[in-house]
Amino acid sequence: MENSTIIGEYFKTLRLMHGLSRAELASALAMSEKTLQRIELGQVDAKASQCLAFLEYFGVSLAEITERLPTVMPSPEQIEQQICKAAGSGDQLARLQEQLTQLARKNRREWLKNSLVVCQVLALKLARKNTEARELSDRLAACLLKGDFMTNFDFWLLSQVADQVSYAKLNALLASGQVKQHLINPGERSVAVDFYCQTLDSALTAGDAAAALTVCEMIDRQGGTLETYRLGAYQQFSKLVEAVLRNQEFNVDEKLTTLTAALSVICPTDDAARMTARFERDLSLADHIVGARPAYQLVSLPVHRETDIAVTLNRLRDVQIN
């Protein structure tokens, strides 16, 4: 039904509820009876001034009209863009949560509820309320695990909070067919890299060396069809983690610095910073599992921004853990 028809019928209902004829209301609103008739029949759109006149005359709010109008449903792709845009701002996340809450009230779609949960988790992480973030993330994972099918968008949502999900839940999801299909989908390889690495985060956070080694092997087995620098970086990093967990002797600082220096040349600055922070955090977690040692420090290496990307990619691929 057209919005003009919905508004027209609502105005007609108000008029009849107040026992007014069309001529009486038209006179009170300073418009012709013919114009009022056309508005009530939905033949024309009421002007903003006419709508305001109706609202003031009957003493109703604008919300009472907007609630009757059909909601324009954004696509999952649009929601994804909004979440990415709001992810680093508590205020933007709060506004997005409010919008998603209103949408979820009118449209009982599971992916809308899941989107809202992801926004809540991201907001909790920003507020450093990690316990609440982990509990909410685990509930989302459990909900997805119960389903028979996981959409591409659901998998993307899961990847945004996977670092907060317990390893037990992530392991169960990895074993399920619905996640496996996304991990081998060429169109989702970028998300798959993040999912594997967040699973490694969870295994290390849980202090489970065997689980972390298993995930390192999963990352290392991925083919070269993923994003070159991200996959290469994570594969080389997983070898670092594996070496730490197996108590192999090597210069961690130098190899970590070589890896992150290469990333600083070929990655966007923010992306390189996030990956470096994750590498340092995960190596510290791995070290905590096997025993104390000094915190990892990046050492000084000559890195030139103008270095050719092809050379840097080769350098990244040459970061071998012996």
C-alpha positions as CSV (number, residue, x, y, z in Angstrom):
1,M,0.0,0.0,0.0
2,E,1.3,3.5,-0.9
3,N,2.3,5.8,1.9
4,S,-0.2,8.4,0.6
5,T,-3.0,5.9,0.9
6,I,-2.0,5.0,4.4
7,I,-1.8,8.6,5.5
8,G,-5.1,9.5,3.8
9,E,-6.9,6.6,5.5
10,Y,-5.5,7.7,8.8
11,F,-6.7,11.3,8.4
12,K,-10.1,10.0,7.3
13,T,-10.3,7.8,10.4
14,L,-9.4,10.8,12.6
15,R,-12.1,12.9,11.0
16,L,-14.8,10.3,11.4
17,M,-13.8,9.6,15.0
18,H,-14.4,13.3,15.8
19,G,-17.7,13.3,14.0
20,L,-16.7,15.8,11.4
21,S,-17.9,16.0,7.8
22,R,-15.3,16.5,5.1
23,A,-16.6,20.0,4.5
24,E,-16.3,20.9,8.2
25,L,-12.7,19.6,8.4
26,A,-11.7,21.3,5.1
27,S,-13.0,24.6,6.3
28,A,-11.2,24.3,9.7
29,L,-7.9,23.4,7.9
30,A,-8.3,26.2,5.3
31,M,-8.3,23.9,2.3
32,S,-10.8,22.9,-0.3
33,E,-13.1,20.0,0.2
34,K,-11.9,18.5,-3.1
35,T,-8.3,18.7,-1.9
36,L,-9.2,16.9,1.4
37,Q,-11.1,14.3,-0.5
38,R,-8.1,13.5,-2.8
39,I,-5.8,13.4,0.3
40,E,-8.1,10.9,2.1
41,L,-8.3,8.7,-1.0
42,G,-4.5,8.7,-1.4
43,Q,-4.8,10.3,-4.8
44,V,-2.2,13.0,-3.9
45,D,0.5,13.3,-1.3
46,A,-0.3,15.7,1.6
47,K,2.1,18.6,1.7
48,A,4.2,19.0,4.9
49,S,2.2,22.0,5.9
50,Q,-1.1,20.1,5.4
51,C,0.2,17.2,7.5
52,L,1.2,19.6,10.3
53,A,-2.2,21.2,10.1
54,F,-3.9,17.8,10.6
55,L,-1.6,16.9,13.5
56,E,-2.2,20.2,15.3
57,Y,-5.9,20.1,14.7
58,F,-6.4,16.6,16.1
59,G,-3.6,16.9,18.7
60,V,-1.6,13.8,17.6
61,S,2.2,13.4,17.1
62,L,4.2,12.8,14.0
63,A,5.2,9.4,15.5
64,E,1.7,8.2,15.2
65,I,1.9,8.6,11.5
66,T,5.3,7.2,11.0
67,E,4.5,4.1,13.0
68,R,1.8,3.3,10.4
69,L,4.1,3.6,7.5
70,P,5.9,0.5,6.2
71,T,9.6,0.3,7.3
72,V,12.2,0.5,4.6
73,M,14.2,-2.6,5.2
74,P,18.0,-2.1,4.7
75,S,19.8,-5.0,3.1
76,P,22.3,-7.1,5.1
77,E,25.1,-5.5,3.0
78,Q,23.9,-2.1,4.1
79,I,23.8,-3.2,7.7
80,E,27.4,-4.5,7.3
81,Q,28.6,-1.2,6.0
82,Q,26.9,0.6,8.9
83,I,28.4,-1.7,11.5
84,C,31.9,-1.2,10.0
85,K,31.4,2.5,10.0
86,A,30.2,2.6,13.6
87,A,32.6,0.0,15.1
88,G,35.1,2.4,16.6
89,S,32.6,4.9,18.1
90,G,30.4,4.3,21.1
91,D,28.0,7.1,20.1
92,Q,27.6,5.7,16.6
93,L,27.1,2.2,17.9
94,A,24.4,3.5,20.3
95,R,22.5,5.2,17.4
96,L,22.8,2.1,15.3
97,Q,21.6,-0.1,18.1
98,E,18.5,2.1,18.4
99,Q,17.8,1.9,14.7
100,L,18.2,-1.9,14.7
101,T,16.0,-2.2,17.8
102,Q,13.2,-0.4,16.0
103,L,13.6,-2.5,12.8
104,A,13.6,-5.7,14.8
105,R,10.3,-4.7,16.5
106,K,8.6,-4.5,13.1
107,N,10.5,-7.2,11.3
108,R,11.1,-10.4,13.3
109,R,14.1,-11.5,11.2
110,E,16.8,-13.4,12.9
111,W,19.7,-11.6,11.1
112,L,18.4,-8.3,12.4
113,K,18.6,-9.6,16.0
114,N,22.0,-11.0,15.3
115,S,23.2,-7.6,13.9
116,L,21.9,-5.9,17.1
117,V,23.9,-8.4,19.3
118,V,27.1,-7.7,17.3
119,C,26.6,-4.0,17.9
120,Q,26.1,-4.6,21.6
121,V,29.2,-6.7,21.8
122,L,31.3,-4.1,20.0
123,A,30.0,-1.4,22.3
124,L,30.8,-3.6,25.4
125,K,34.4,-4.1,24.1
126,L,34.8,-0.3,23.7
127,A,33.6,0.1,27.2
128,R,36.1,-2.6,28.3
129,K,33.2,-4.7,29.7
130,N,34.9,-7.9,28.5
131,T,32.9,-10.4,30.6
132,E,29.6,-9.1,29.3
133,A,31.0,-9.1,25.8
134,R,32.1,-12.7,26.0
135,E,28.8,-13.9,27.4
136,L,26.8,-12.2,24.7
137,S,29.1,-13.5,22.0
138,D,28.8,-17.0,23.3
139,R,25.0,-16.7,23.2
140,L,25.2,-15.6,19.6
141,A,27.5,-18.5,18.7
142,A,25.2,-21.0,20.5
143,C,22.2,-19.6,18.6
144,L,24.0,-19.9,15.2
145,L,25.1,-23.4,16.1
146,K,21.5,-24.5,16.6
147,G,20.4,-23.4,13.1
148,D,20.5,-25.7,10.1
149,F,21.9,-23.0,7.8
150,M,24.2,-20.0,8.2
151,T,24.0,-17.2,5.7
152,N,27.0,-15.3,4.4
153,F,25.9,-12.4,6.5
154,D,25.6,-14.5,9.6
155,F,29.1,-15.8,9.1
156,W,30.3,-12.2,8.7
157,L,28.6,-11.2,11.9
158,L,30.2,-14.1,13.7
159,S,33.6,-13.1,12.4
160,Q,33.2,-9.7,14.0
161,V,32.9,-11.1,17.5
162,A,34.7,-14.4,17.2
163,D,37.6,-13.1,19.3
164,Q,35.1,-12.9,22.2
165,V,33.6,-16.4,21.7
166,S,34.9,-19.3,23.8
167,Y,37.2,-21.7,22.0
168,A,34.8,-24.6,22.8
169,K,32.0,-22.8,20.9
170,L,34.3,-21.8,18.0
171,N,35.6,-25.4,17.7
172,A,32.0,-26.7,17.6
173,L,31.3,-24.2,14.8
174,L,34.4,-25.2,12.9
175,A,33.3,-28.8,13.1
176,S,29.8,-28.0,11.8
177,G,29.1,-28.1,8.1
178,Q,27.5,-24.7,8.0
179,V,30.7,-22.9,9.0
180,K,32.9,-25.2,6.8
181,Q,31.1,-24.2,3.7
182,H,31.9,-20.5,4.3
183,L,35.6,-21.2,5.0
184,I,36.0,-22.8,1.6
185,N,33.8,-20.2,-0.3
186,P,36.1,-18.1,-2.5
187,G,33.9,-15.1,-2.0
188,E,34.4,-15.2,1.7
189,R,38.1,-15.9,2.0
190,S,38.9,-12.6,3.6
191,V,36.4,-13.2,6.4
192,A,37.6,-16.8,6.7
193,V,41.2,-15.5,7.5
194,D,39.8,-13.3,10.3
195,F,37.7,-16.2,11.6
196,Y,40.7,-18.6,11.8
197,C,42.8,-15.9,13.5
198,Q,40.1,-15.0,16.0
199,T,39.8,-18.8,16.8
200,L,43.5,-18.8,17.5
201,D,43.0,-15.8,19.8
202,S,40.3,-17.8,21.7
203,A,42.4,-20.9,22.0
204,L,45.4,-18.9,23.4
205,T,43.1,-16.9,25.7
206,A,41.8,-20.3,27.0
207,G,45.4,-21.4,27.7
208,D,44.9,-24.5,25.5
209,A,48.2,-25.2,23.7
210,A,46.9,-28.2,21.9
211,A,43.9,-26.3,20.5
212,A,46.2,-23.4,19.5
213,L,48.5,-25.7,17.6
214,T,45.5,-27.3,15.8
215,V,44.4,-23.8,14.7
216,C,47.9,-22.9,13.6
217,E,47.9,-26.0,11.4
218,M,44.5,-25.0,9.9
219,I,45.8,-21.5,9.1
220,D,49.0,-23.0,7.5
221,R,46.9,-25.3,5.3
222,Q,45.0,-22.5,3.6
223,G,45.7,-22.1,-0.1
224,G,47.2,-19.1,-1.7
225,T,43.8,-17.8,-3.1
226,L,43.2,-15.6,0.0
227,E,44.4,-12.0,0.2
228,T,48.1,-12.4,-0.3
229,Y,49.5,-10.1,2.4
230,R,46.9,-11.0,5.0
231,L,47.1,-14.8,4.5
232,G,50.9,-14.7,4.2
233,A,51.2,-12.6,7.4
234,Y,48.9,-14.8,9.4
235,Q,50.5,-18.0,8.1
236,Q,54.0,-16.8,9.1
237,F,52.7,-15.5,12.4
238,S,51.0,-18.9,13.1
239,K,54.4,-20.5,12.7
240,L,55.8,-18.1,15.2
241,V,53.1,-19.1,17.7
242,E,53.7,-22.7,17.0
243,A,57.4,-22.3,17.6
244,V,56.8,-20.6,20.9
245,L,54.4,-23.3,22.1
246,R,56.9,-26.0,21.1
247,N,59.7,-24.2,23.0
248,Q,61.8,-23.8,19.9
249,E,64.8,-21.6,20.2
250,F,64.9,-18.6,17.8
251,N,65.0,-14.8,17.8
252,V,61.3,-13.9,18.2
253,D,61.9,-10.2,18.3
254,E,63.7,-10.0,15.0
255,K,61.3,-12.3,13.1
256,L,58.2,-10.5,14.5
257,T,59.8,-7.1,13.6
258,T,60.6,-8.3,10.0
259,L,57.0,-9.5,9.6
260,T,55.4,-6.3,10.9
261,A,57.8,-4.1,9.1
262,A,56.8,-5.7,5.8
263,L,53.2,-5.2,6.7
264,S,53.8,-1.5,7.4
265,V,54.7,-1.1,3.8
266,I,52.0,-3.1,2.0
267,C,49.0,-2.5,4.4
268,P,46.9,0.5,5.1
269,T,48.3,2.1,8.3
270,D,45.3,1.2,10.5
271,D,45.3,-2.4,9.3
272,A,49.0,-2.9,9.9
273,A,48.6,-1.4,13.4
274,R,45.7,-3.8,14.3
275,M,47.6,-6.8,13.0
276,T,50.8,-5.8,14.9
277,A,48.8,-5.4,18.1
278,R,47.2,-8.8,17.6
279,F,50.5,-10.5,16.9
280,E,52.1,-9.0,20.1
281,R,49.1,-9.9,22.2
282,D,48.9,-13.5,20.9
283,L,52.6,-14.1,21.3
284,S,52.4,-12.9,24.9
285,L,49.5,-15.3,25.5
286,A,51.4,-18.2,23.9
287,D,54.4,-17.4,26.1
288,H,52.2,-17.3,29.2
289,I,51.1,-20.9,28.4
290,V,54.6,-22.3,28.2
291,G,56.3,-20.1,30.9
292,A,57.5,-16.5,31.6
293,R,59.9,-14.7,29.4
294,P,60.5,-11.0,28.7
295,A,57.7,-9.2,26.7
296,Y,58.2,-9.1,23.0
297,Q,59.7,-5.9,21.6
298,L,59.9,-4.7,18.0
299,V,63.5,-4.0,17.2
300,S,64.8,-1.3,14.7
301,L,65.0,-2.4,11.1
302,P,65.5,-0.2,8.1
303,V,62.1,0.1,6.4
304,H,61.4,2.5,3.5
305,R,57.9,3.4,2.5
306,E,58.9,3.7,-1.1
307,T,60.0,0.1,-1.2
308,D,58.4,-1.7,-4.2
309,I,55.3,-3.7,-3.1
310,A,56.4,-6.7,-5.1
311,V,59.8,-6.8,-3.2
312,T,58.0,-6.4,0.1
313,L,55.6,-9.3,-0.7
314,N,58.6,-11.4,-1.4
315,R,60.1,-10.3,1.8
316,L,56.9,-11.3,3.6
317,R,56.9,-14.7,2.0
318,D,60.6,-15.1,3.0
319,V,59.9,-14.7,6.7
320,Q,60.6,-18.3,7.6
321,I,60.6,-19.8,11.0
322,N,63.4,-22.3,11.2
